[in-house]
Amino acid sequence: EHEDTGLLLQAVPEEQNYGAAAADGTQYPSESVSRNSPAKRDWVVVAVLCFGNLINFMDWFIVPGILLDIQKYFGLSDGKTGLLQTVFTLCYMLAAPIFGYLGDRYNRKIILGAGIFFWSGVTLGSSFITESYYRIFVLSRGLVGIGSASYSTIAPTIIADLFEEGKRTTVLSIFYIFIPVGSGCGYMLAAGMAKSTGDWHWAFRVTPCMGGLALLLLILLVPHRIQRKTAAHRALSISGTIQRADEKPDVHRTAKTTWCQDVGSLAKNCSFVCSSLGLTAMAFITGALGMWVPLFLYRAQVVQGIVPPCLQESCNSSNSLIFGGITIGTGILGVIAGAEAARRLRKINNKADPLICATSMFISALCLYIALMVAQTNILSTFIFIAFGELFLSVNWAVVTDILLYVVTPRRQSTAIALQILVSHLLGDAGSPYLIGIISNAIQAKNTPSLQWSFWSMQYSFIICAFVGVFGGGFFLLTSFCIEEDRKEAQR
C-alpha cells in the first residue's frame, strides 16, 4: 500500500497554483510541468522575498545609523531618542496579529504588495520633515512599522509552503540572513548618505526606490496564489478529498475554527510559548543594541580621548559604518552556523534546536557583559566582544522560526508567527530602546552633567541586556523538555 501511494505521489506534479482555475474554482496546473520547473519558480519566489526582507530591515535601522544627527537636529534627550524605535516597534507588533489573521484567510501576495507600497511611501515622506515637526516624524516611524509587519508575518509562511521540512531550514536560513544584512546595510546607508550629502534626510530617500523595485518584482514573478501544502495534503489530494488551492480560504477555514480558538490552542503549546519567550529575550537585546551601540561607542571614544565631542550640526561618526559591517558579517556567519549546527545535531538529538538556542544565548550574554566592562579602557576589545555577542544571537534566528513551523500545524502558522511577533516585540524590543534611554536619563539626572557620566549612564543601563540574555537561555532550555511531544502532536 505504501509503495502504491509513493508511485501515485511521484505521478502527481507539485501542486502550485500557476495554472488557470476550473469552473468550480479549483486550481489545476495549466500544463504538464517537469519537476525542475516548479522548483526553479519556487527559488525565484524566495529571491524576491529575500530582496523584500533586505529592504524591510534597512528601513528598520536607518534611524539608529544616524541617531546622533537626529538627536542633535530635534534636540532630544536619551529617553525621547529611544522613543523613536519604541513607537516603530509598538506599531509593528500591534499590526502583526491583524496581518496574521488576514494571511491565514486571504491572498498573501496582495497583502505583501500593499505593505511594501505603504512603508516605502511613508519612508520617503518622512525625509521632508523639519525640526519643528518631531511628533510627525515619530508618527511616520510608527506607520513604517505597520507596513513592515505585513511582510515579516506573511513571507515566512510562503517559504514554509514551498519547501518540505528538510530543505525548509536551509531556505529559511537564507531568508533570515537578510535580517542582519539588511540591518547592517541600514546603518551603512544612513551613515554614508549623511556623510556624502551633509544632510541626514537623504538617508530616507534610497530605500523607497528599492521598495518600488521589490513591488514590481513581486507583481511580475510571484504567483497570485501559492499552495498551502503538506505531505498529508498531497496524499489526500490524489483522491480529491480536499481542495488543491488556497482559494476562498476564508470560507474553507473559518467554518472549522476561529481566531480565538487558534490562540487558545497555541497557548497550550509549551514549545511555542517557551521558544517565543526565548525569542522575546533575543528581541530585547537586539533592540537595545541596534538602537544604542553606535552612540555608546561614540561616548566611549570621547571618554578615552579618541574623538572630540561633536559640536557641529552634522556628526560624521564612523561607528555606524563599523557596527553595520559587524552586523552584516556576524549575521551571515551566525545564521549559517546555526542552520548547519541544527542540521547536523538533529541526527543525534531530537532536542538539538532548543539546546543550540539556549547555549548561544548564554554565550552571547557573557560576551556582551565583557564588552560593556572593557568599553572605557579598550575600544578594540569592545568591538570584538560586541561582534561575538551579535554572532551568537544570530545563530538563533532561523532555528527559532523552524521550531515554530514544526510544532504548529500549517493552518495556524501565520497566526502563530503573528502572535510570536506580538509577544516578542511587546516584551522585547518595543520597550528596550526606550527603557535604556530612560535609565540613562535617570542616572544622569542624579549626577553632575559631564562627558564621563554621559558614558557611564549608558554603560550601566546596558547591563540589563546581559541578564535578559540569561533568562532567554533558560526559556530555550525549558523548550527542550517538551519539544518532542509537541512536534508529534503537530504531525498528528
N, C-alpha and C positions, 0 to 999 in steps of 0.2 A: 504493500500500500504506500509506504514512504517512497519507494522508487518510482511508482507511477506518479505520485504527486510531484516529485522532483522533475520528472520528464515534462509534466504539464507546465510547471513553473518556468522551465527553460524555454518552452514553446511560446510563452506569453511575453511580449516585449515589456520593458519598463513602462509603468503607467504614468506617463507625463501628459499634461493637457496641452499638447501642441497642435492638436487637430481640431476639426470642426465638431460642433455638438450635433447629436442626433435629434430626431424630432421630439423625443421625450425629455431632452435636456441632458442626457448622459453624454459625457465627453469620451470620444474614442480617437485614437491616432488616425490622422488623415491618410497615412500611407504606411507601408511596411518599412520600418526603420531598423537599421542594423544596431547591434549593441553599442558600438563605438559612438554612433551619432548622438544618442541621448546623453552619454557620458560627457562628450565634448560640450554640449549645450549646458549641462549641469555646471561644468567648470567655468563657462562664460558667465553664468549667473553668479557664481561665487566671486569671480573677479570684479563684477560690478558692485556686489555687496561690500567687498573689501575696500574698494575705492570710496564708496559712501561712508564706510566706517572711519577711514582715514580723515576725510573732511569733517565728519562729526566731531572727532576728538581734537582736531586742530582748532575748531571753534571753541571747544571747552577751555583750552589753555592759552588762548591769545591774551586774555586779561592777566593771568599770572606772569606771562612773559614780559609785560610792560607795566608791572604793578607799581614800581617806583615812580614812573612817569604819571600814571593815573592818580596815584596818591598825592603827588605834588600838584597836579593840574586841578583837581577838585578840592584840595586842602583837607584830606581825610585823616582821621586817626586810624590806629590799627584795627579797632573794632569795626568802624564803618567800612574800612577797606575789605575786611573779611566778609562783610555782609554781601558784597557783590557775588561771590561764589556761592554763598549760602542761599541767596534768592534764586540763583540759577538752578541749584540742585533741588531746592524745595519744589519749584515748578516742574522740574523734570520728574521727580518721584511721584508727585500727585497726579501727573498726566499718565504715568506708566500703566496703572491698572485700567484706565479707560481704554488705552490702546491695546492692552492685553485682551480685554473683553471684545473689542472690535476685531482684533486679529484672529480670534478663535471663531468668528462668525461671518466676517465679510472679506472682501477681496484685499489681500495683503499688498499687492503691487500698488493699488490706488492709494492706500494709506501711506506707504513708503514715499511715493512721489509727492504727495501733499506735504509730508513732513519736511522733505528736502527743500521744497519750494518755500515753505513758510520760514524755516530757520535761516535760509540764505538771504531772503529778503529783509528780515529783521536785523541780521548782522550788518548788512550793507547800510540800512537806515541808521544804525547806531553810530556809524563812523562820522555823521554830520552833527552830533550832539555837542553843544558848547558847555563851558564850565558852569553856566547858570542853571543847567537842567540836569543836575546829578540824579534826581529821582527818576527822570525819564530814562536815563542811562541804566539805572538799576532795573527798571521795568523791562527794558529791552533785553537784558540778560535773562530775565525770567521767561520771556517769550521764546527766546532761543532754546531754553531748557525744555519747553513744551514740544517744540519741533524735534529736538534730539530724542525725546522719549519714544516717539513713534518708531524711530529707526532701531534703537537699541533693544526694544521689546520684541519686534517682529522679525528682524533679519536673522537671528539665530534659529528661529523655528523653521524658516525656509531651508536653511542648511540641513537641519535635522530631517526634513522631509526628503531631501535629495540624496542623502547618503546613509548607508547602514552603519551600525554601531562601530565596527572596527575602523572603517575609513572616516567616520564622522569625527572622531577625536582629532585626527590629523587635520581635517578641513577646518574644524573649529579653532585649532591652534593657529592656522594661517589667518583666520578671521580675527582672532583676538590679538595677534601680533600687531595689528594696526591700532590697537588701543595705545600702547606705549609709543609706537612710531608716530601716530597722529599727535599724541600729546607732546612728544619731543619736537616735532615739526611745528607745532603751535608756538612753543617757546621761541624757536629759532626764527620762524617767520615774523613774529611780533617784534622781537629784538632787532632783526635785520631791517625790517621796513622802517621802524622808528629811527634807526641809526642812519639809514641811507636817505630818508626824506626829511628828517628833523621834525617830524610830526607823527605822533603815535596813532593818530586816527587812520592813517593809511594801512595799518595792520589789519583793519576790519574790512578792507576792500578787495582782498585777494581771494579768500575762501568763498565768497558768493559767486565769483566766476567759476570756480571749481565745482561748486554746487550745481550750477546750471549745466555743466558738462555731465555730472553724475545723473542728473534728472533726464537728460537726453539719452544717455546710455541705458538707463532703467526702462525708458519707454521703448527703445528700439530692440533691446537684447534680452529682456526678461519676459518670459511668458506671462500672459494675462492671468492665468490660473496655474498654480503649482500643486500637484497631487500630494495630499497628506497620506503617506503610505507607511505601512509596517509590514512585516513578514506575514502576519495573520491577514492583513488587508489584501495582500496579493493572492494568498491562497484562497480566501473566500470569494474574491472577485472572479475566479475561474468559473464558479458555479452561478455567478451573477447575483449573489445574495446581498451584496452591498454596493453602493454607488462607487463609480470609479473616480469621480472628481469631487472637488470641494465646492461644487456649485450649490447654491441655495443653502449654505451651511447653517444659516440662522434657523431655518425650518427643521433641518435634519438633526441639528444638535440640541436646540433648546427644548425640544419635545421630551428629551430624556433627563435633562439636568438644568439647573440654574447656576448662575454665578455664585450665589451664596453656598450652594451645595458643593461647588468646586472648592471654594475657600475652606469650608468645613473639612472636606476630605484631605486637603493639603495640610491643614493644621494638625491632623492626626499622623502625618508622615514625619516620623522622627528624623530621618536622614535629611529631608528637605528643610525642616525647621533648624536643625543644628548647623548644617552647612550654610544656611542663609545667615545665621548669626555669626559664623566664622567669616563669611564674606562681608558682613557689616563691619567687623573689626578691620578688615583689609581696606574697606572704603573709607573708614575714619582716618586711617593712617595716610592713604594716598591723597585724600582730600586736603589734609593739613600740609603734607609735604609739597603737593603740587601748587598750592597757593603761596606758601611762605618761604620755601627753601631759598629761592634766588635772593629775596630780601634779607633773610637770615645770614646767608653767606656774605652779602654786601656789608652788613653791620659787623660781622666778624672781621672782615678785612679792614674796615675803618678802625676798629679797636686795635688791631695789630699794626696799624700804620701802613698797610699795603696800598690802600687807596685813600684819597682825601674825601671828606664829606661832600656830598652833592649839594651845591648851592644854586646852580643854574636851572633853567626851566626843563631842559632835556637831560636825563641822566643815563648815559650810554654805558651801563654796566655789562661786562662780558659774562656775568654769572648765568643769565638766562640762556645764552648760547651754549655754554658748557653744560649746564644742567639739562638742556634739551638734548644734547648729544649723549649724555649719560642715560637719559630716559629711553632714547631710541635703542642704544646698544644693549643695555641691561634688559629692556623689554623683550627684544628679539631673542636674546640668549635664554632668558628666563622662561618664556613661553615654550620655546623649542625643548629646553631641558626638562620642563615639567611634563610635556606630552610624551617625550621619549622615556622618561623615568616611569610614567604611568603605564606605557605600552609594555615595557619590559617586566615591571614588578607585578602587574596583574596576572601574569602567567604563574607566579608562585604564591601570590597572596591576594585573595579576593577583597581585602580591605586596603589595598595599596593606595587608592586615590585619596581617601581622607587622611591616611598616615603621612603621605607626601605633603599634603597641605599643612598639617599640624607641624611637622618638622621644619618646613620652610618658614612658617610664621614665627616659631621660636627663635630661629637663627636671625631672621630679619629684625626682630625686636632687639636682640643683643647688639647687632651692628649699628642700628640707629642710636641706641643709647651711647655707644662708644663714640659715634660721630659727634654727638652733642657735647660730650665731655671734653673732646680734644679741639673743639672749634676755636677756642680763644688762643690756643698756642700753636696749632699746626693746621693750616688751612688745607694742605695737600692730603693729610690723613683724613680730614673731614670729608673731602670729595670722595676718597677711596671707600670709606665706610658707608657713606650715603649710597654709593654705587652698589655695594654688596647688599645693603638693605633693600634697595629697589629690585635688585636681581632676584632675591628670594621671594619678594612679594609677587613678582611677575610669574613665578613658577606656577602660581595657583589659578590664573585667570581661566585658561581653557579647561583645567581639571575640574574646577568647581561647577562650571556650566555643564560639563559632561556628566557629573554626578546627578545634577537635576534631571537631565534628559533620560537617564535610565532608571531613576527611582520614581518618576512621574509618568503617568500614562500619556500617550501622544495627544489625546483630545483635551488635556488640561495644561499642555506645555506653555502656551502663550500666557495663560493666566498665571501659571507658576512663575514664569520669568518676570512678569509684571509685578507680582507680589514680592518677589525677591528684590527687585529694583526698589520697590516702595520701602521695604523694611531696611535694606542695607543703606539707602540714602537718608531715610528719616533718622535713623540712629547713628549713621556713619558720617559721610562727607557733607551732608546738608548742614550739620552743626559744627563740625570740627574746624573749618576755617574761621568762623565767627567766634567759636569758643577760644581758640588760640589767641585771636586778636583781643578779646575781652579780658582774658587773663593777663596778657601783656600790658594792656592799658591799666589794669588794677595794680600791677606791680610797679609800673612807672609812676602812678599817682601817689604811691606811698613813699617814694624816694625822690631825691633831688634830681631834676632833669639833667641828663648827661648822656654822652655817647656810650659810656660804659653800661649804664643802666638800660639804655635802649637795646643793647645786645643781650644783657643778662635777662631782661624781662621775657624776651622771645625764647631764649635758651631754656629757662625754667618752665615756660608754658608748653614747650615742645616735649618735655619729658613724659607727659601723659601718653604720648603716642607709643612709647616703648611698653608701657603697662597694658595698653589696649591690645597690642600685638600678642602679649602672653595670653590674655583672655581669648583672643581669636584662635590661637593654637589649641587651647583647651576645648573649644566648641568643635573643632575638627576631630579631636580625639573622641569626643562623645559620638560624633557621626560614625566613627569606625565600629562602634558597638552594635549599631542597628542597620547598617547599610545592606548587609546580605539579605536580611528578611524583607526590607522594603523593596529591594531590586526584584526579588522573586514575586512579590505581590504585584508590582507594576507589570511584570511579564505575564502574569495570570490575567 
